[in-house]
């Protein structure tokens, strides 16, 4: 199936499936072809089959058969056109109907530019079986891995998110308390958007946020987040992009648009998220000063009211 799923031989896929399941009789254009096509139900699939059949039907030498294989693999049309008359002539000398041989050559030409050798097909099939098994038995984990592999490709992200929808898998938006760097799967079988998939949010910033969350627990509210975030790794633009993507929705208690609103009483037109950044930086600065103070002793730091 891997070898057939290509332009040209693709039209034989329904026949291949029907013959495999006994729904269609296995036929051969020429009876002599059964020796090399019985394993593929009378359909030429691999380059090696073309090599063997060209020798059996037209009397090609081993060297000529290999030249034919190379011409197919390297898309050498001129070489193929040159070899066709010799193939038809050789077949006719061995008593095969010229029209049938024309049809056989036509089939070979149709998939010549995309023909697989058997070893390549085996490798691809092995991967297909593995990924097919994972998709069937670990669907959300598999789709999370696919999405993570294509973080920077919006077209592929869209494609795989649509596939998740088709499979009945919910794709949850980014969440500052749940998201990891990449897409991930939760216990409910949902896929959670990775923070690194948000445009403008780098891996270093995400790693810093996740590390803080793992060390000191989930963020209790929006103020707790801005008090704890590492502003060396996470800048204001990064925080704005997380807000735009809804990453703070679960802890803010208000719609994300309010992060970008301004206080009419503030002549500087400072947005709320800018105020949060300043508040967080001031909180951390005062906390550090208190810890270094002779009387602070590193304990009993007074929390800033908000």
C-alpha positions, 0 to 999 in steps of 0.5 A: 500500500505504501508503494501504491499510494503514489501518482500513477499506481494509485488507481490500482489501490481499490483492485489491490484491496479487493484482491487481497480480501478475495472480493476480486479475482487475481488476474495477470496480463500474461500468465508468465507474470504470475511468478513475480506478481503473485505476492502483490495480487497480479499488480506491479508494485516494486521496481524489482518486479519490473526488473525481473519481468523485463528479463522474463517477458522480453529477454532483457539482460541483467544489466539492461534490467538494472538500467531500466530500474535506474531510469525509473528511479531517477526519472530518466524519461529519455532512457525509458523511451529508448528502451520501450521498442526493445521491450515490445520487440523482445516480448513479441519474439517470445510469443506475447501479444504486442498490444498487451505488452504495450499495456504493460509498458504503459502501466510501468511508465505511469508509475516510473517517476514514483516507483518504489523499491521493496526495501524502501517500502518495507521501511515506510510500512514499518513506520506506518504500522507503528504510527497507526498503532499509536494513533489507534491506542494513544490518540491524544498523545499521538496528536500532541506529538504531531502538533509539537513537531510542527510548532512553527507551521500554522498550516500543519497545525490547522490540519492536525487540529482539524484531525483532532476535531474529526477524532473527537479530541478536544484541543484546549487553549494555552493555559499558564497553569497547565501548558508545557513548552510543547503540546501535551495530553492530559488525563482526560484525553484532551490535547493542551496547546503548548505555550511555545506554539504561541507566536512571540513566546520563546522556549526560554520564557516557557521553561522559566514559567514551567520551572517556577510552577513546578517548584512553587506550585500553580499560580493562584491568581494573576497577581501571584503570577506577576509576583513570581515570574522571572522578568529576565527570561519573560519580557513584557511582549511575551506576556502580552502574547500569552494574554492575547492567546488566552493563557491567563484566562483561568487565573485572571477572572476577567476577559483577556481584552482587559489586559490591554485596557487603560485607566481613564484616570491615568494620563499616561495611558498605561495598559493594565498588563503594563501596570501588572509588570511594574507591580511584579517588578516592584514586588520582587525588588522590595522582597529582595531588599527586605531579604538583604535588610539587617532586620529582614532576615529572609523571613516575614516579608510583608506581602504587597496588598493588591 
